[in-house]
Amino acid sequence: MSFVSHVECTICGARHDAKRPLTVCEQCGQMLAVRYDLERVKAGVTKDALRRRAPGMYRFRELTPVDDSEERVTLGTPLLELPRLAAHLGVRRFWAKDEGQNPTGSFKARGLGMAITRARTFGARGFVIPSAGNAGGAAAVYAARCGLPCVVIVPRGTPPAAVAEAQVAGAHVFTIEGSIATAGRVVAKVSPQLGWFDLSTLKEPYRLEGKKTIGLELAEQLEWRVPDILLYPTGGGTGLVGIPKGYEELRSMGWLSGQLPRLFAVQAEGCAPVVKAFAEGAETTTAWENPTTHAAGLRVPSPFAGRQMLRLLRDTRGGAVAVSEKAIQEAQRLVARTEGIWTAPESAALVAALAQLKDRGEAVRDAEIMLIFTGAGLKYDPPPLGAPTDLAGAEEEILAQVRRTVGA
């Protein structure tokens, strides 16, 4: 049984048949979103029944497009309170959703797992995807899991671990000069010639449904309330659009009440098309020239959902923040030192942005603040750390150095 009613354009509102394999709106070319019969969902599941289900994003199966008979391509991520980091930043109620504990080490597992599940149902014979890093690895792993081939096209300079993940899973990986936007243009030409499914960000409606489950999980983990402020590292922005979609569906079912959290998009200073458009009051983003940042997932110069993201930021009284490369690296070290989490640079950018918001008075001390840590730091080069201490030999030297460091 499926609770999907139709697929709808997010801009012109045109309705499409959910039983057809769709990419973008056939009327205006904008991104699509799956819509559900929320009254039937509400009648078909209760919060108590949900609690008895196994963890993972398919526990919310009534609010996913997957049919009961559909075999899921799948391999929960914890919600962590961060008390020491909160004390350092001067806030009281502070959480992170650690997506680095997904099967492929990043939040991309959610979207690609869902998209590949649906595409296989529609008869996909293979997949093509542009990637700045984690998406390519996730697509390759889930494609391998269901026995289908995959092509991954990445810009030169993509983190080696992400490239290796795709190669180990058997994908055909190609590097290209330029950005993920360049890779996306190549994918758009190659995929129809191969007859394989294009998995580009928001060029089909099902990656969004996978990312949406972050919002569904957050609602349950916070005992059916939403945080006051939510910060999201923004490249393509699927999760920034998807999380509030999940919240809105739960609100329509009566499971949540109140306002959506104030949403803040966080980008790098060297690639900040959403920040620029928000500051200028623009309706949509324009392409960022010469994007540069070591946070590969933020190196997206022309996000397809720019219009939708800006609308959400304004509707929720949120904003957009750009942070420096130095601030990102310092935040990575700070998160690891205070909470023991080696998170990706994209995630660390949120901590740097929160410090800015505090200084500007936009994040007050008593607000409940949520960060979405999108990936594990193990998949990236570490921030500058210096060499480990080399010992001549004796344990006395270890004791002396440790005592000098910690004052013991």
N, C-alpha and C positions, 0 to 999 in steps of 0.2 A: 504494500500500500504506500502511495506517495501522497503527501499533503500539498504538493505544488499546484498552484492554480494557473500560473502563466509566467512568462518572462516579459519584462517591461523595460522600455528605454528610460534611462534616468534623466533625460533632457526633454524629449518630446512626448513621452508617455505612451508611445505606440506599444500595443500588446502583440506578443509573439507566442507561437505554439511551443510549449516546453518540451515536446516530444521530438523536436527537430534539433539537429546539431547546429547551433548558432554561434556567430562571432560577435559582431556589433550590430546595432540597429539597422534594419534594412531601409528605414525611412531617412535617418539623418546621420548615420555612421557613428553615433555616440555609444558609450558603454551601456551594457544591459545588466539588469538585476533580476534575480529570481523572486517571485512573490508567492506567498503561501495562503491557504485557507486557514487563517489563524483561529477562527472559531472551532473548526474541526480539530486543530492541534490542541487547543485548550481542553476540548472534550475528550481527547484521546490520551492525555498523559497528565500526571500530577507531579508536584514537587516531591512527594513521598516516593512515588514510583521511580523518579529520576535518581534519588539517593541510593536506591538498591542496585543500580546498574554499575557495570564495570567502568573504570576510568577510560578516558580517551574522548576524542571529539565526536565519535559516533554515538555516544550516550545521549546526545541531543538529536537523534535520528529524525524525529518528526519535523525539525527545523533545518533539515538538510535535503538536498534534491534527490538523494539516493533512495531507490525503491527497495522494499523488503527483500525482493528476490534478487537484487543486484549484488554481485560479489564485490566487496570493498577491497580496494588496493591499499593496504595499510601495514604498517610494520608493527598524555596528560602532562602537562607541565605544571610545576608547583607555583603557588603564590607565596612570595617570601616577604615577611616584614623585615625592614632594614633599620633597626633601632640605632646602631652606632653611626651609620651614615646620616640618619635623620638628625641626630644630635649635632653632628658636624655641620650640617646645612641649616640648622635652626628651625626644623619643622617637627611636628609631633606624630602625625599619622602618615606613614610613608610605606609604600608597597612596590614590589616589582614582580611582574609576571615573567618568569624565566623561561623563555622559549628556546634557549640554548640546550635544554634537556630533551628536545624533540629527537626522533630517530636519526635525523640528518644534521643535528646540531644547530638548527635554526627554525624560525617560524615558517620558512618556505615549505616545510614538510606538510603543513596543513593544506595550503592552497593547491599544491601540486598533487598531493594524494587525492583530493576531491576531484580536481580537474581531470586527472588521468582515469579515475574510476568512471566518471561520466563519459569521457571521450571513448573509452573502450566499449561502453554500452552502445554508443552511437556507431560503432564499427570502425574506430580509428585503427589504422595499420601501422602507425608510427608517429613520432612527435618531433617537432622542431621548436627550439626555444632560444631567445637571446637572453644573456645573463651577465650581470656584473659580478657574480660569485655564487652565492648559495642556491639560487633558483636552478641553475644548471645542474648542480650536484643532486638536488632533490628530484628534479625531473628524471635524471638518469637512473637514480635508485628505484623510483616507483615504476618507471617504464620497465626496468629489468625485473622487478617483482611480478609484473603481469606478462612478461615474455614478449615485449614489443621493443623495436629499435628506437633510438633517440639521437637527434643531432643537437649539439649545443654550440652556440656561437658566442664567444666572449671577447671583450676588448683586451688588447695586450696590456699587461699589468694587473690582470685579475689575480687575486690571491692564489698561490700555487696549490694550497690544500683544497680549494674549491674545484680547481681544474682537475686535480688528481681524483677527487671523489667521483666526478663524472666519468673520467677515463676508466677507473677501476670497475665501475658499474657497466662498462662496455659501450658507453656513448661514443659517437663520432664527434670529437671536440675540435673546433676550428677557432684560431685566434685571428683578430682583425684589427687594423689600425682605426682609431677613433673611439667613440663611446658606445654605451649600450644602445643609444638611438641609432647609431650606424649599424650595429648588429641587428636591431629590429627591422631596419629597412631590408637587409639581406634575407632575414627570415621570411618577410612578407613576400619576397620573390621566389624563394626556394620551396617553401612548404606547399603551395599549390602545384608546383611542377612535380614534386615527389608524391603528391596526394596524401601527405601526412598532416597531422593536426597541429595548428599553430597555437602554442601555449603562451604567447606574449602576454604581459601584464594587462589585465582588463580587456583583452581582445576576445574573450569568451566569458560567460557569466559564472563559471563554477569555481575558479580560484577564489573569487570573492566570498563564496559560500563557505569555503574551507577556512579562510582567514576570519570570517564572521564568528566562528566558534570560539575565538579568544574572548569575545564579548559575552557569549553565552556562559562560558566557564567562569569568567570574572564575576558575573551576576550571582551565580550559585556560590562561589567561594567567598563572596562578601555577604552571604546570607540575604540575597535578593535586594541589594541596594547598589547604587553606583557611586564611584568616587566623585569628589568635587572637581578635581583636575586630572586630566589624562594627557601624558606626553608621549608622542610617537615619533620614532626616527623615520623620516619621510624621503623615500626615493620615488618608487612608482606609486606608493600610497594606497595599496590594496587594503591593508589593515586599517588605515585611517578612515577609509570609507566603510569597511566591513564591520568593525566593532560597533559603531553606532547603529548600523543596520540591525545587528543582533539585539541591541538594547531596545530599539524601536519595536521590533517584533514581540519581545517579551512585555513591553509596555502595553501593546495592543491586546495581549492575552490577559492583562491584569496582574502579571507576575512582578512587575516593577512599577514604581510610581515616581513622580517628581521629574526634574529636568535631566537632560543628558549632561554628562560632565563637560566642563570647559575643555575643549580639545586644542592642543598646541602641536603644530607641526615643527619638528626640529630638523634642521639641515646644516650642512657645512658651509662656511663662508665662501669656499671655492666652488660651490655648486648649490645655489639657493634660489631656484626659480619660484618656489611657492612663497618664500619670505619676501622676495622682491614684489611679486604680484599683490600679496596681501598689503604691503606697505603703500603701494601705489593705488589701492582701491580698484584694481583691475578685476574683470569678470573671469578671466582665465589666465593661465601662465603663458609665457613666451619662452622660446628656447634659450638656454643659458650657454653663452659662448665659452669655449675652452674650459670645460669643467675639470677641476682638480681637487681631489681629496684622497687621503689614504683610506678613508672609510668607504670601501667599494660600493656598498649598498646605497650610499647617499649620492653616488656619482651618476645621477639620472637627470640629464639636462632638460628633457621635455616630457614630463609625465603625462600620460594619456588622460588621466582623471583630474587634471588641474582645475577644471571648472567645478567639479563635484567637491573636491577638497576645500577650495576657497569658500564655497557656500556653507559647508559644515563648520569651518572655523568661525565664520561670521555668525551663523545661526546659534552657535553655542557660546558666544561671547569669549571665544578663545583667541588664538593668535599664532604667530609663526616666528621662530627664533633661529638665527644662524650663529654657529660657534666656530672658533678657530681650531686649527689642527693641534696647536699646543694645548688648548683647553681640553680637547678630546683625550689626548694622551695622559694629561694630568688626572683627568677623571677616571680613566681606566685604572691607573695605579691606586687612586683613592678608593674606588669600589673594592678592589682586591684586598687592600690593606685593612679596610674597616669591616668588610662583610665576607671576605674569602671567596668572592665571585670574580673569576676572570671572564669578563664579558667582552663582546665584540666592540670595536670602536663606534659603530653606529649606536649601540646601546649606551655607551659611555657618554656620547654626545648629549643624551637626555639629562644626565647629572650636571654637565656643564651648563646646559640651558636652564635648568632649575635654579642654579645659583644666580643666573641673570634675572630670572623672573622674581626671585626673592629681593634682589637689589632694586628692582623697579616697582616693588610693592604689588605685583600681580599674583604672587603665591603667598598667602598669609600663613602664619604659623600654625593655626588650628585647622587648616584645610586638609582633607584627606586626599593624598596625592598618589597617583598610580603611574608607574613607568612600565613600558613594554620593552623588556630586554630581548631583542629579536634574535640574538645568536651567541654562540660560544666563542670566547676569545682564542681558544685553541686552534681555530681555523685561520688565524691571521698571524702575521708577524707581531711579536710583542712590542709594546712601547719601549723607548730607550730605558734601560735599567742599569747599565754598568756591569762590569764583570763580577762574578762571585769571588769572595775572598779566598785567596790561595794560601794554604797553610804550609809552614815548614815541617810541622809534624805533631807536636805534643798537644795533649788535651788541655794543658794549662793555657795555651794560646787561645783555644776556643773559649774557655771560661773567661779569660781576661777581655776578649773582644765583645762577648755577649754582655758581660757586666757593664762595660763602657757604653754599650748601645742602649740597654734597657735600664740602667742605673741600679742593677741588682747588687 
